[in-house]
Amino acid sequence: MDKQGDALHLLGRRITQLREQRQMTLDTLAARTGLDPSELTAIEAGQIDIPITTIFLLAKSFGITADQFLDFPP
């Protein structure tokens, strides 16, 4: 896997982690963000890239800042 693929998978895992910590379903996150559940599934799987605006939208949906959102645990 290339560096971009690695980053997408890392980002996807982070979204899944935050969503599960908050006991949110994909449908709940979709309703909060306006994104389609199937799109969220692809993002969590690291299959598609997302724009920075979506990162801010997801962070807000989780009740955190974008820098907290991008603070990946080791």
Secondary structure, DSSP 8 states (H G I E B T S, - for coil): --HHHHHHHHHHHHHHHHHHHTT--HHHHHHHH---HHHHHHHHTT-S---HHHHHHHHHHHTS-HHHHT----
